[in-house]
Amino acid sequence: MNLDYLTGKKFAIWAVSENKNGKKEQAVFTGIARWVDGHLFLDREDNKFFQLPDNALERIKPVPPSVADILQEAEFYVPIYIAPIPNDENPKDYIQTGLKWPE
């Protein structure tokens, strides 16, 4: 799959999760898409890079006009589900993304 056309495009991660009460929550993280050593990164305005999981690349889509405002005028996006960390797991054992869920 050749996704080179994403380079330099405004890109969004549309993250969905459930809070502790089981209610669905959403967050959008935007930046510029950049390829580094064969991996796609979200170059955020705060000079932090987030590497998209390789298995998420097949889910990248153009942003439809109906959700352009939600996805902050990005050109492309990827939907990602973020599961809560189980109580018996150590959060330090997970990849530290640097993405902060809005409060």
SEFIZA-3560 file (N, C-alpha, C; in Angstrom, 3 decimals):
REM SEFIZA-3560
<numar><xx>0.844</xx><yy>-1.167</yy><zz>0.000</zz><atom>N</atom></numar>
<numar><xx>0.000</xx><yy>0.000</yy><zz>0.000</zz><atom>CA</atom></numar>
<numar><xx>0.896</xx><yy>1.239</yy><zz>0.000</zz><atom>C</atom></numar>
<numar><xx>0.743</xx><yy>2.083</yy><zz>-1.011</zz><atom>N</atom></numar>
<numar><xx>1.560</xx><yy>3.284</yy><zz>-1.117</zz><atom>CA</atom></numar>
<numar><xx>0.765</xx><yy>4.482</yy><zz>-0.589</zz><atom>C</atom></numar>
<numar><xx>1.225</xx><yy>5.022</yy><zz>0.506</zz><atom>N</atom></numar>
<numar><xx>0.555</xx><yy>6.157</yy><zz>1.137</zz><atom>CA</atom></numar>
<numar><xx>1.436</xx><yy>7.404</yy><zz>1.126</zz><atom>C</atom></numar>
<numar><xx>2.381</xx><yy>7.461</yy><zz>0.185</zz><atom>N</atom></numar>
<numar><xx>3.287</xx><yy>8.610</yy><zz>0.124</zz><atom>CA</atom></numar>
<numar><xx>2.555</xx><yy>9.927</yy><zz>-0.051</zz><atom>C</atom></numar>
<numar><xx>1.373</xx><yy>9.886</yy><zz>-0.672</zz><atom>N</atom></numar>
<numar><xx>0.605</xx><yy>11.112</yy><zz>-0.909</zz><atom>CA</atom></numar>
<numar><xx>0.196</xx><yy>11.802</yy><zz>0.393</zz><atom>C</atom></numar>
<numar><xx>0.308</xx><yy>11.113</yy><zz>1.525</zz><atom>N</atom></numar>
<numar><xx>-0.058</xx><yy>11.718</yy><zz>2.812</zz><atom>CA</atom></numar>
<numar><xx>0.983</xx><yy>12.711</yy><zz>3.317</zz><atom>C</atom></numar>
<numar><xx>2.205</xx><yy>12.611</yy><zz>2.817</zz><atom>N</atom></numar>
<numar><xx>3.291</xx><yy>13.451</yy><zz>3.304</zz><atom>CA</atom></numar>
<numar><xx>2.926</xx><yy>14.932</yy><zz>3.220</zz><atom>C</atom></numar>
<numar><xx>3.026</xx><yy>15.604</yy><zz>4.355</zz><atom>N</atom></numar>
<numar><xx>2.769</xx><yy>17.031</yy><zz>4.416</zz><atom>CA</atom></numar>
<numar><xx>1.297</xx><yy>17.413</yy><zz>4.506</zz><atom>C</atom></numar>
<numar><xx>0.406</xx><yy>16.422</yy><zz>4.529</zz><atom>N</atom></numar>
<numar><xx>-1.037</xx><yy>16.701</yy><zz>4.605</zz><atom>CA</atom></numar>
<numar><xx>-1.472</xx><yy>16.822</yy><zz>6.064</zz><atom>C</atom></numar>
<numar><xx>-2.494</xx><yy>17.662</yy><zz>6.307</zz><atom>N</atom></numar>
<numar><xx>-3.064</xx><yy>17.744</yy><zz>7.650</zz><atom>CA</atom></numar>
<numar><xx>-3.803</xx><yy>16.442</yy><zz>7.918</zz><atom>C</atom></numar>
<numar><xx>-3.504</xx><yy>15.842</yy><zz>9.056</zz><atom>N</atom></numar>
<numar><xx>-3.953</xx><yy>14.496</yy><zz>9.381</zz><atom>CA</atom></numar>
<numar><xx>-4.560</xx><yy>14.487</yy><zz>10.775</zz><atom>C</atom></numar>
<numar><xx>-5.565</xx><yy>13.642</yy><zz>10.974</zz><atom>N</atom></numar>
<numar><xx>-6.212</xx><yy>13.541</yy><zz>12.286</zz><atom>CA</atom></numar>
<numar><xx>-6.294</xx><yy>12.093</yy><zz>12.737</zz><atom>C</atom></numar>
<numar><xx>-6.163</xx><yy>11.918</yy><zz>14.022</zz><atom>N</atom></numar>
<numar><xx>-6.480</xx><yy>10.653</yy><zz>14.670</zz><atom>CA</atom></numar>
<numar><xx>-7.803</xx><yy>10.887</yy><zz>15.384</zz><atom>C</atom></numar>
<numar><xx>-8.809</xx><yy>10.088</yy><zz>15.041</zz><atom>N</atom></numar>
<numar><xx>-10.124</xx><yy>10.185</yy><zz>15.681</zz><atom>CA</atom></numar>
<numar><xx>-10.190</xx><yy>9.035</yy><zz>16.663</zz><atom>C</atom></numar>
<numar><xx>-9.915</xx><yy>9.317</yy><zz>17.918</zz><atom>N</atom></numar>
<numar><xx>-9.823</xx><yy>8.290</yy><zz>18.962</zz><atom>CA</atom></numar>
<numar><xx>-11.154</xx><yy>8.156</yy><zz>19.695</zz><atom>C</atom></numar>
<numar><xx>-11.555</xx><yy>6.924</yy><zz>19.901</zz><atom>N</atom></numar>
<numar><xx>-12.790</xx><yy>6.617</yy><zz>20.625</zz><atom>CA</atom></numar>
<numar><xx>-12.431</xx><yy>5.684</yy><zz>21.770</zz><atom>C</atom></numar>
<numar><xx>-13.022</xx><yy>5.915</yy><zz>22.929</zz><atom>N</atom></numar>
<numar><xx>-12.775</xx><yy>5.087</yy><zz>24.097</zz><atom>CA</atom></numar>
<numar><xx>-14.027</xx><yy>5.078</yy><zz>24.963</zz><atom>C</atom></numar>
<numar><xx>-13.973</xx><yy>4.327</yy><zz>26.034</zz><atom>N</atom></numar>
<numar><xx>-15.040</xx><yy>4.339</yy><zz>27.034</zz><atom>CA</atom></numar>
<numar><xx>-14.453</xx><yy>4.821</yy><zz>28.345</zz><atom>C</atom></numar>
<numar><xx>-15.220</xx><yy>5.671</yy><zz>29.049</zz><atom>N</atom></numar>
<numar><xx>-14.744</xx><yy>6.128</yy><zz>30.346</zz><atom>CA</atom></numar>
<numar><xx>-15.058</xx><yy>5.067</yy><zz>31.410</zz><atom>C</atom></numar>
<numar><xx>-14.743</xx><yy>5.366</yy><zz>32.649</zz><atom>N</atom></numar>
<numar><xx>-14.937</xx><yy>4.390</yy><zz>33.732</zz><atom>CA</atom></numar>
<numar><xx>-16.397</xx><yy>4.028</yy><zz>33.939</zz><atom>C</atom></numar>
<numar><xx>-17.308</xx><yy>4.886</yy><zz>33.482</zz><atom>N</atom></numar>
<numar><xx>-18.743</xx><yy>4.619</yy><zz>33.610</zz><atom>CA</atom></numar>
<numar><xx>-19.314</xx><yy>3.910</yy><zz>32.393</zz><atom>C</atom></numar>
<numar><xx>-18.450</xx><yy>3.554</yy><zz>31.435</zz><atom>N</atom></numar>
<numar><xx>-18.900</xx><yy>2.857</yy><zz>30.238</zz><atom>CA</atom></numar>
<numar><xx>-19.457</xx><yy>3.762</yy><zz>29.161</zz><atom>C</atom></numar>
<numar><xx>-19.323</xx><yy>5.079</yy><zz>29.341</zz><atom>N</atom></numar>
<numar><xx>-19.821</xx><yy>6.028</yy><zz>28.352</zz><atom>CA</atom></numar>
<numar><xx>-18.762</xx><yy>6.261</yy><zz>27.276</zz><atom>C</atom></numar>
<numar><xx>-19.207</xx><yy>6.288</yy><zz>25.997</zz><atom>N</atom></numar>
<numar><xx>-18.282</xx><yy>6.505</yy><zz>24.885</zz><atom>CA</atom></numar>
<numar><xx>-17.783</xx><yy>7.940</yy><zz>24.898</zz><atom>C</atom></numar>
<numar><xx>-16.479</xx><yy>8.112</yy><zz>24.710</zz><atom>N</atom></numar>
<numar><xx>-15.847</xx><yy>9.414</yy><zz>24.617</zz><atom>CA</atom></numar>
<numar><xx>-15.021</xx><yy>9.466</yy><zz>23.346</zz><atom>C</atom></numar>
<numar><xx>-14.824</xx><yy>10.664</yy><zz>22.819</zz><atom>N</atom></numar>
<numar><xx>-14.040</xx><yy>10.839</yy><zz>21.611</zz><atom>CA</atom></numar>
<numar><xx>-13.035</xx><yy>11.964</yy><zz>21.803</zz><atom>C</atom></numar>
<numar><xx>-11.917</xx><yy>11.861</yy><zz>21.104</zz><atom>N</atom></numar>
<numar><xx>-10.918</xx><yy>12.925</yy><zz>21.088</zz><atom>CA</atom></numar>
<numar><xx>-10.298</xx><yy>12.955</yy><zz>19.698</zz><atom>C</atom></numar>
<numar><xx>-9.890</xx><yy>14.133</yy><zz>19.282</zz><atom>N</atom></numar>
<numar><xx>-9.251</xx><yy>14.302</yy><zz>17.979</zz><atom>CA</atom></numar>
<numar><xx>-7.870</xx><yy>14.899</yy><zz>18.200</zz><atom>C</atom></numar>
<numar><xx>-6.876</xx><yy>14.286</yy><zz>17.569</zz><atom>N</atom></numar>
<numar><xx>-5.495</xx><yy>14.759</yy><zz>17.628</zz><atom>CA</atom></numar>
<numar><xx>-5.068</xx><yy>15.052</yy><zz>16.197</zz><atom>C</atom></numar>
<numar><xx>-4.567</xx><yy>16.245</yy><zz>15.944</zz><atom>N</atom></numar>
<numar><xx>-4.204</xx><yy>16.616</yy><zz>14.582</zz><atom>CA</atom></numar>
<numar><xx>-2.739</xx><yy>17.010</yy><zz>14.482</zz><atom>C</atom></numar>
<numar><xx>-2.274</xx><yy>16.995</yy><zz>13.258</zz><atom>N</atom></numar>
<numar><xx>-0.907</xx><yy>17.394</yy><zz>12.951</zz><atom>CA</atom></numar>
<numar><xx>-0.664</xx><yy>17.185</yy><zz>11.466</zz><atom>C</atom></numar>
<numar><xx>0.584</xx><yy>17.114</yy><zz>11.107</zz><atom>N</atom></numar>
<numar><xx>0.986</xx><yy>16.906</yy><zz>9.720</zz><atom>CA</atom></numar>
<numar><xx>1.539</xx><yy>15.484</yy><zz>9.585</zz><atom>C</atom></numar>
<numar><xx>1.115</xx><yy>14.788</yy><zz>8.543</zz><atom>N</atom></numar>
<numar><xx>1.591</xx><yy>13.425</yy><zz>8.295</zz><atom>CA</atom></numar>
<numar><xx>3.024</xx><yy>13.474</yy><zz>7.759</zz><atom>C</atom></numar>
<numar><xx>3.895</xx><yy>12.651</yy><zz>8.342</zz><atom>N</atom></numar>
<numar><xx>5.299</xx><yy>12.574</yy><zz>7.917</zz><atom>CA</atom></numar>
<numar><xx>5.745</xx><yy>11.112</yy><zz>7.936</zz><atom>C</atom></numar>
<numar><xx>6.481</xx><yy>10.736</yy><zz>6.900</zz><atom>N</atom></numar>
<numar><xx>7.068</xx><yy>9.393</yy><zz>6.847</zz><atom>CA</atom></numar>
<numar><xx>8.489</xx><yy>9.462</yy><zz>7.374</zz><atom>C</atom></numar>
<numar><xx>8.825</xx><yy>8.580</yy><zz>8.306</zz><atom>N</atom></numar>
<numar><xx>10.181</xx><yy>8.493</yy><zz>8.851</zz><atom>CA</atom></numar>
<numar><xx>10.551</xx><yy>7.019</yy><zz>8.910</zz><atom>C</atom></numar>
<numar><xx>11.587</xx><yy>6.643</yy><zz>8.190</zz><atom>N</atom></numar>
<numar><xx>12.076</xx><yy>5.250</yy><zz>8.182</zz><atom>CA</atom></numar>
<numar><xx>10.962</xx><yy>4.241</yy><zz>7.918</zz><atom>C</atom></numar>
<numar><xx>10.070</xx><yy>4.566</yy><zz>6.980</zz><atom>N</atom></numar>
<numar><xx>9.023</xx><yy>3.632</yy><zz>6.589</zz><atom>CA</atom></numar>
<numar><xx>7.814</xx><yy>3.588</yy><zz>7.510</zz><atom>C</atom></numar>
<numar><xx>7.730</xx><yy>4.501</yy><zz>8.467</zz><atom>N</atom></numar>
<numar><xx>6.590</xx><yy>4.546</yy><zz>9.385</zz><atom>CA</atom></numar>
<numar><xx>5.928</xx><yy>5.919</yy><zz>9.284</zz><atom>C</atom></numar>
<numar><xx>4.598</xx><yy>5.930</yy><zz>9.422</zz><atom>N</atom></numar>
<numar><xx>3.856</xx><yy>7.177</yy><zz>9.361</zz><atom>CA</atom></numar>
<numar><xx>3.748</xx><yy>7.786</yy><zz>10.753</zz><atom>C</atom></numar>
<numar><xx>4.097</xx><yy>9.061</yy><zz>10.840</zz><atom>N</atom></numar>
<numar><xx>4.049</xx><yy>9.795</yy><zz>12.100</zz><atom>CA</atom></numar>
<numar><xx>3.102</xx><yy>10.967</yy><zz>11.976</zz><atom>C</atom></numar>
<numar><xx>2.473</xx><yy>11.307</yy><zz>13.081</zz><atom>N</atom></numar>
<numar><xx>1.699</xx><yy>12.528</yy><zz>13.202</zz><atom>CA</atom></numar>
<numar><xx>2.621</xx><yy>13.547</yy><zz>13.851</zz><atom>C</atom></numar>
<numar><xx>3.013</xx><yy>14.554</yy><zz>13.087</zz><atom>N</atom></numar>
<numar><xx>3.884</xx><yy>15.630</yy><zz>13.577</zz><atom>CA</atom></numar>
<numar><xx>2.967</xx><yy>16.689</yy><zz>14.171</zz><atom>C</atom></numar>
<numar><xx>2.922</xx><yy>16.741</yy><zz>15.496</zz><atom>N</atom></numar>
<numar><xx>1.988</xx><yy>17.626</yy><zz>16.194</zz><atom>CA</atom></numar>
<numar><xx>2.571</xx><yy>19.016</yy><zz>16.354</zz><atom>C</atom></numar>
<numar><xx>1.723</xx><yy>19.986</yy><zz>16.578</zz><atom>N</atom></numar>
<numar><xx>2.158</xx><yy>21.377</yy><zz>16.730</zz><atom>CA</atom></numar>
<numar><xx>3.067</xx><yy>21.574</yy><zz>17.935</zz><atom>C</atom></numar>
<numar><xx>2.974</xx><yy>20.679</yy><zz>18.913</zz><atom>N</atom></numar>
<numar><xx>3.810</xx><yy>20.794</yy><zz>20.108</zz><atom>CA</atom></numar>
<numar><xx>5.182</xx><yy>20.138</yy><zz>19.909</zz><atom>C</atom></numar>
<numar><xx>5.559</xx><yy>19.905</yy><zz>18.644</zz><atom>N</atom></numar>
<numar><xx>6.842</xx><yy>19.297</yy><zz>18.277</zz><atom>CA</atom></numar>
<numar><xx>7.004</xx><yy>17.882</yy><zz>18.809</zz><atom>C</atom></numar>
<numar><xx>5.886</xx><yy>17.219</yy><zz>19.040</zz><atom>N</atom></numar>
<numar><xx>5.924</xx><yy>15.821</yy><zz>19.448</zz><atom>CA</atom></numar>
<numar><xx>5.429</xx><yy>14.988</yy><zz>18.281</zz><atom>C</atom></numar>
<numar><xx>6.041</xx><yy>13.836</yy><zz>18.104</zz><atom>N</atom></numar>
<numar><xx>5.678</xx><yy>12.936</yy><zz>17.031</zz><atom>CA</atom></numar>
<numar><xx>4.978</xx><yy>11.719</yy><zz>17.612</zz><atom>C</atom></numar>
<numar><xx>3.919</xx><yy>11.292</yy><zz>16.954</zz><atom>N</atom></numar>
<numar><xx>3.236</xx><yy>10.062</yy><zz>17.342</zz><atom>CA</atom></numar>
<numar><xx>3.286</xx><yy>9.111</yy><zz>16.163</zz><atom>C</atom></numar>
<numar><xx>3.879</xx><yy>7.929</yy><zz>16.372</zz><atom>N</atom></numar>
<numar><xx>3.937</xx><yy>6.929</yy><zz>15.311</zz><atom>CA</atom></numar>
<numar><xx>2.620</xx><yy>6.170</yy><zz>15.258</zz><atom>C</atom></numar>
<numar><xx>1.973</xx><yy>6.213</yy><zz>14.099</zz><atom>N</atom></numar>
<numar><xx>0.748</xx><yy>5.444</yy><zz>13.931</zz><atom>CA</atom></numar>
<numar><xx>1.097</xx><yy>3.971</yy><zz>13.864</zz><atom>C</atom></numar>
<numar><xx>0.324</xx><yy>3.134</yy><zz>14.533</zz><atom>N</atom></numar>
<numar><xx>0.580</xx><yy>1.695</yy><zz>14.434</zz><atom>CA</atom></numar>
<numar><xx>0.460</xx><yy>1.254</yy><zz>12.974</zz><atom>C</atom></numar>
<numar><xx>1.382</xx><yy>0.421</yy><zz>12.532</zz><atom>N</atom></numar>
<numar><xx>1.368</xx><yy>-0.035</yy><zz>11.144</zz><atom>CA</atom></numar>
<numar><xx>0.047</xx><yy>-0.701</yy><zz>10.774</zz><atom>C</atom></numar>
<numar><xx>-0.588</xx><yy>-1.374</yy><zz>11.739</zz><atom>N</atom></numar>
<numar><xx>-1.847</xx><yy>-2.052</yy><zz>11.432</zz><atom>CA</atom></numar>
<numar><xx>-3.026</xx><yy>-1.076</yy><zz>11.299</zz><atom>C</atom></numar>
<numar><xx>-2.801</xx><yy>0.212</yy><zz>11.574</zz><atom>N</atom></numar>
<numar><xx>-3.857</xx><yy>1.216</yy><zz>11.413</zz><atom>CA</atom></numar>
<numar><xx>-3.835</xx><yy>1.845</yy><zz>10.020</zz><atom>C</atom></numar>
<numar><xx>-2.759</xx><yy>1.650</yy><zz>9.273</zz><atom>N</atom></numar>
<numar><xx>-2.609</xx><yy>2.335</yy><zz>7.992</zz><atom>CA</atom></numar>
<numar><xx>-3.710</xx><yy>1.982</yy><zz>7.002</zz><atom>C</atom></numar>
<numar><xx>-4.190</xx><yy>0.753</yy><zz>7.043</zz><atom>N</atom></numar>
<numar><xx>-5.234</xx><yy>0.344</yy><zz>6.091</zz><atom>CA</atom></numar>
<numar><xx>-6.576</xx><yy>1.011</yy><zz>6.380</zz><atom>C</atom></numar>
<numar><xx>-6.705</xx><yy>1.663</yy><zz>7.537</zz><atom>N</atom></numar>
<numar><xx>-7.963</xx><yy>2.331</yy><zz>7.897</zz><atom>CA</atom></numar>
<numar><xx>-7.956</xx><yy>3.833</yy><zz>7.591</zz><atom>C</atom></numar>
<numar><xx>-6.865</xx><yy>4.349</yy><zz>7.027</zz><atom>N</atom></numar>
<numar><xx>-6.784</xx><yy>5.776</yy><zz>6.702</zz><atom>CA</atom></numar>
<numar><xx>-7.782</xx><yy>6.100</yy><zz>5.595</zz><atom>C</atom></numar>
<numar><xx>-8.500</xx><yy>7.213</yy><zz>5.804</zz><atom>N</atom></numar>
<numar><xx>-9.544</xx><yy>7.624</yy><zz>4.866</zz><atom>CA</atom></numar>
<numar><xx>-9.478</xx><yy>9.132</yy><zz>4.641</zz><atom>C</atom></numar>
<numar><xx>-9.986</xx><yy>9.589</yy><zz>3.500</zz><atom>N</atom></numar>
<numar><xx>-10.159</xx><yy>11.037</yy><zz>3.335</zz><atom>CA</atom></numar>
<numar><xx>-11.275</xx><yy>11.515</yy><zz>4.266</zz><atom>C</atom></numar>
<numar><xx>-11.158</xx><yy>12.734</yy><zz>4.745</zz><atom>N</atom></numar>
<numar><xx>-12.171</xx><yy>13.291</yy><zz>5.646</zz><atom>CA</atom></numar>
<numar><xx>-13.393</xx><yy>13.703</yy><zz>4.822</zz><atom>C</atom></numar>
<numar><xx>-14.570</xx><yy>13.138</yy><zz>5.139</zz><atom>N</atom></numar>
<numar><xx>-15.774</xx><yy>13.581</yy><zz>4.438</zz><atom>CA</atom></numar>
<numar><xx>-16.193</xx><yy>14.975</yy><zz>4.916</zz><atom>C</atom></numar>
<numar><xx>-16.790</xx><yy>15.771</yy><zz>4.030</zz><atom>N</atom></numar>
<numar><xx>-17.197</xx><yy>17.128</yy><zz>4.419</zz><atom>CA</atom></numar>
<numar><xx>-18.096</xx><yy>17.171</yy><zz>5.655</zz><atom>C</atom></numar>
<numar><xx>-18.868</xx><yy>16.125</yy><zz>5.880</zz><atom>N</atom></numar>
<numar><xx>-19.810</xx><yy>16.126</yy><zz>7.006</zz><atom>CA</atom></numar>
<numar><xx>-19.135</xx><yy>16.118</yy><zz>8.375</zz><atom>C</atom></numar>
<numar><xx>-17.869</xx><yy>15.722</yy><zz>8.435</zz><atom>N</atom></numar>
<numar><xx>-17.159</xx><yy>15.699</yy><zz>9.723</zz><atom>CA</atom></numar>
<numar><xx>-15.883</xx><yy>16.541</yy><zz>9.699</zz><atom>C</atom></numar>
<numar><xx>-15.721</xx><yy>17.374</yy><zz>8.675</zz><atom>N</atom></numar>
<numar><xx>-14.508</xx><yy>18.184</yy><zz>8.562</zz><atom>CA</atom></numar>
<numar><xx>-14.311</xx><yy>19.090</yy><zz>9.768</zz><atom>C</atom></numar>
<numar><xx>-15.406</xx><yy>19.640</yy><zz>10.307</zz><atom>N</atom></numar>
<numar><xx>-15.262</xx><yy>20.511</yy><zz>11.474</zz><atom>CA</atom></numar>
<numar><xx>-14.850</xx><yy>19.725</yy><zz>12.707</zz><atom>C</atom></numar>
<numar><xx>-15.379</xx><yy>18.533</yy><zz>12.875</zz><atom>N</atom></numar>
<numar><xx>-15.003</xx><yy>17.678</yy><zz>14.015</zz><atom>CA</atom></numar>
<numar><xx>-13.529</xx><yy>17.308</yy><zz>13.937</zz><atom>C</atom></numar>
<numar><xx>-13.051</xx><yy>17.012</yy><zz>12.721</zz><atom>N</atom></numar>
<numar><xx>-11.663</xx><yy>16.597</yy><zz>12.531</zz><atom>CA</atom></numar>
<numar><xx>-10.746</xx><yy>17.778</yy><zz>12.228</zz><atom>C</atom></numar>
<numar><xx>-11.193</xx><yy>18.961</yy><zz>12.607</zz><atom>N</atom></numar>
<numar><xx>-10.397</xx><yy>20.192</yy><zz>12.584</zz><atom>CA</atom></numar>
<numar><xx>-9.767</xx><yy>20.455</yy><zz>11.216</zz><atom>C</atom></numar>
<numar><xx>-10.594</xx><yy>20.255</yy><zz>10.168</zz><atom>N</atom></numar>
<numar><xx>-10.217</xx><yy>20.548</yy><zz>8.785</zz><atom>CA</atom></numar>
<numar><xx>-9.046</xx><yy>19.708</yy><zz>8.272</zz><atom>C</atom></numar>
<numar><xx>-8.816</xx><yy>18.544</yy><zz>8.875</zz><atom>N</atom></numar>
<numar><xx>-7.791</xx><yy>17.628</yy><zz>8.362</zz><atom>CA</atom></numar>
<numar><xx>-8.215</xx><yy>17.118</yy><zz>6.986</zz><atom>C</atom></numar>
<numar><xx>-7.244</xx><yy>16.691</yy><zz>6.196</zz><atom>N</atom></numar>
<numar><xx>-7.534</xx><yy>16.131</yy><zz>4.875</zz><atom>CA</atom></numar>
<numar><xx>-7.760</xx><yy>14.621</yy><zz>4.940</zz><atom>C</atom></numar>
<numar><xx>-7.060</xx><yy>13.966</yy><zz>5.862</zz><atom>N</atom></numar>
<numar><xx>-7.160</xx><yy>12.515</yy><zz>6.036</zz><atom>CA</atom></numar>
<numar><xx>-7.234</xx><yy>12.209</yy><zz>7.519</zz><atom>C</atom></numar>
<numar><xx>-7.781</xx><yy>11.036</yy><zz>7.859</zz><atom>N</atom></numar>
<numar><xx>-7.864</xx><yy>10.632</yy><zz>9.263</zz><atom>CA</atom></numar>
<numar><xx>-7.808</xx><yy>9.119</yy><zz>9.376</zz><atom>C</atom></numar>
<numar><xx>-7.581</xx><yy>8.695</yy><zz>10.614</zz><atom>N</atom></numar>
<numar><xx>-7.654</xx><yy>7.274</yy><zz>10.930</zz><atom>CA</atom></numar>
<numar><xx>-8.460</xx><yy>7.140</yy><zz>12.224</zz><atom>C</atom></numar>
<numar><xx>-9.477</xx><yy>6.269</yy><zz>12.213</zz><atom>N</atom></numar>
<numar><xx>-10.202</xx><yy>6.008</yy><zz>13.461</zz><atom>CA</atom></numar>
<numar><xx>-9.427</xx><yy>4.982</yy><zz>14.293</zz><atom>C</atom></numar>
<numar><xx>-9.323</xx><yy>5.257</yy><zz>15.578</zz><atom>N</atom></numar>
<numar><xx>-8.610</xx><yy>4.338</yy><zz>16.482</zz><atom>CA</atom></numar>
<numar><xx>-9.441</xx><yy>4.162</yy><zz>17.745</zz><atom>C</atom></numar>
<numar><xx>-9.630</xx><yy>2.911</yy><zz>18.161</zz><atom>N</atom></numar>
<numar><xx>-10.299</xx><yy>2.617</yy><zz>19.427</zz><atom>CA</atom></numar>
<numar><xx>-9.225</xx><yy>2.410</yy><zz>20.482</zz><atom>C</atom></numar>
<numar><xx>-9.381</xx><yy>3.086</yy><zz>21.602</zz><atom>N</atom></numar>
<numar><xx>-8.421</xx><yy>2.962</yy><zz>22.704</zz><atom>CA</atom></numar>
<numar><xx>-9.138</xx><yy>2.295</yy><zz>23.867</zz><atom>C</atom></numar>
<numar><xx>-8.728</xx><yy>1.089</yy><zz>24.170</zz><atom>N</atom></numar>
<numar><xx>-9.343</xx><yy>0.336</yy><zz>25.263</zz><atom>CA</atom></numar>
<numar><xx>-8.746</xx><yy>0.794</yy><zz>26.597</zz><atom>C</atom></numar>
<numar><xx>-9.549</xx><yy>0.765</yy><zz>27.652</zz><atom>N</atom></numar>
<numar><xx>-9.005</xx><yy>1.109</yy><zz>28.970</zz><atom>CA</atom></numar>
<numar><xx>-7.958</xx><yy>0.079</yy><zz>29.404</zz><atom>C</atom></numar>
<numar><xx>-7.000</xx><yy>0.545</yy><zz>30.163</zz><atom>N</atom></numar>
<numar><xx>-5.989</xx><yy>-0.372</yy><zz>30.695</zz><atom>CA</atom></numar>
<numar><xx>-6.628</xx><yy>-1.165</yy><zz>31.826</zz><atom>C</atom></numar>
<numar><xx>-6.567</xx><yy>-2.483</yy><zz>31.745</zz><atom>N</atom></numar>
<numar><xx>-7.160</xx><yy>-3.296</yy><zz>32.819</zz><atom>CA</atom></numar>
<numar><xx>-6.519</xx><yy>-2.981</yy><zz>34.173</zz><atom>C</atom></numar>
<numar><xx>-7.300</xx><yy>-3.104</yy><zz>35.226</zz><atom>N</atom></numar>
<numar><xx>-6.835</xx><yy>-2.774</yy><zz>36.574</zz><atom>CA</atom></numar>
<numar><xx>-5.604</xx><yy>-3.560</yy><zz>36.997</zz><atom>C</atom></numar>
<numar><xx>-5.456</xx><yy>-4.790</yy><zz>36.505</zz><atom>N</atom></numar>
<numar><xx>-4.323</xx><yy>-5.617</yy><zz>36.914</zz><atom>CA</atom></numar>
<numar><xx>-3.087</xx><yy>-5.404</yy><zz>36.031</zz><atom>C</atom></numar>
<numar><xx>-3.128</xx><yy>-4.431</yy><zz>35.136</zz><atom>N</atom></numar>
<numar><xx>-2.002</xx><yy>-4.133</yy><zz>34.248</zz><atom>CA</atom></numar>
<numar><xx>-1.269</xx><yy>-2.878</yy><zz>34.722</zz><atom>C</atom></numar>
<numar><xx>0.022</xx><yy>-2.826</yy><zz>34.441</zz><atom>N</atom></numar>
<numar><xx>0.835</xx><yy>-1.664</yy><zz>34.773</zz><atom>CA</atom></numar>
<numar><xx>0.879</xx><yy>-0.740</yy><zz>33.554</zz><atom>C</atom></numar>
<numar><xx>0.426</xx><yy>0.501</yy><zz>33.689</zz><atom>N</atom></numar>
<numar><xx>0.434</xx><yy>1.425</yy><zz>32.546</zz><atom>CA</atom></numar>
<numar><xx>1.821</xx><yy>1.616</yy><zz>31.931</zz><atom>C</atom></numar>
<numar><xx>2.867</xx><yy>1.424</yy><zz>32.714</zz><atom>N</atom></numar>
<numar><xx>4.233</xx><yy>1.580</yy><zz>32.201</zz><atom>CA</atom></numar>
<numar><xx>4.605</xx><yy>0.490</yy><zz>31.202</zz><atom>C</atom></numar>
<numar><xx>3.817</xx><yy>-0.600</yy><zz>31.165</zz><atom>N</atom></numar>
<numar><xx>4.082</xx><yy>-1.677</yy><zz>30.215</zz><atom>CA</atom></numar>
<numar><xx>3.533</xx><yy>-1.358</yy><zz>28.817</zz><atom>C</atom></numar>
<numar><xx>2.825</xx><yy>-0.239</yy><zz>28.678</zz><atom>N</atom></numar>
<numar><xx>2.220</xx><yy>0.157</yy><zz>27.410</zz><atom>CA</atom></numar>
<numar><xx>3.056</xx><yy>1.237</yy><zz>26.733</zz><atom>C</atom></numar>
<numar><xx>2.864</xx><yy>1.395</yy><zz>25.440</zz><atom>N</atom></numar>
<numar><xx>3.569</xx><yy>2.417</yy><zz>24.685</zz><atom>CA</atom></numar>
<numar><xx>3.125</xx><yy>3.795</yy><zz>25.172</zz><atom>C</atom></numar>
<numar><xx>4.076</xx><yy>4.633</yy><zz>25.515</zz><atom>N</atom></numar>
<numar><xx>3.772</xx><yy>5.997</yy><zz>25.942</zz><atom>CA</atom></numar>
<numar><xx>3.677</xx><yy>6.869</yy><zz>24.678</zz><atom>C</atom></numar>
<numar><xx>2.463</xx><yy>7.291</yy><zz>24.340</zz><atom>N</atom></numar>
<numar><xx>2.224</xx><yy>7.995</yy><zz>23.077</zz><atom>CA</atom></numar>
<numar><xx>2.468</xx><yy>9.494</yy><zz>23.167</zz><atom>C</atom></numar>
<numar><xx>2.328</xx><yy>10.061</yy><zz>24.363</zz><atom>N</atom></numar>
<numar><xx>2.413</xx><yy>11.501</yy><zz>24.513</zz><atom>CA</atom></numar>
<numar><xx>1.108</xx><yy>12.201</yy><zz>24.205</zz><atom>C</atom></numar>
<numar><xx>0.112</xx><yy>11.439</yy><zz>23.722</zz><atom>N</atom></numar>
<numar><xx>-1.202</xx><yy>12.025</yy><zz>23.446</zz><atom>CA</atom></numar>
<numar><xx>-1.955</xx><yy>12.134</yy><zz>24.761</zz><atom>C</atom></numar>
<numar><xx>-2.497</xx><yy>13.302</yy><zz>25.040</zz><atom>N</atom></numar>
<numar><xx>-3.231</xx><yy>13.531</yy><zz>26.293</zz><atom>CA</atom></numar>
<numar><xx>-4.715</xx><yy>13.656</yy><zz>25.991</zz><atom>C</atom></numar>
<numar><xx>-5.519</xx><yy>12.816</yy><zz>26.617</zz><atom>N</atom></numar>
<numar><xx>-6.964</xx><yy>12.838</yy><zz>26.440</zz><atom>CA</atom></numar>
<numar><xx>-7.498</xx><yy>14.123</yy><zz>27.045</zz><atom>C</atom></numar>
<numar><xx>-8.307</xx><yy>14.886</yy><zz>26.304</zz><atom>N</atom></numar>
<numar><xx>-8.850</xx><yy>16.112</yy><zz>26.884</zz><atom>CA</atom></numar>
<numar><xx>-9.753</xx><yy>15.831</yy><zz>28.078</zz><atom>C</atom></numar>
<numar><xx>-9.741</xx><yy>16.727</yy><zz>29.028</zz><atom>N</atom></numar>
<numar><xx>-10.561</xx><yy>16.541</yy><zz>30.228</zz><atom>CA</atom></numar>
<numar><xx>-11.882</xx><yy>17.249</yy><zz>30.116</zz><atom>C</atom></numar>
//
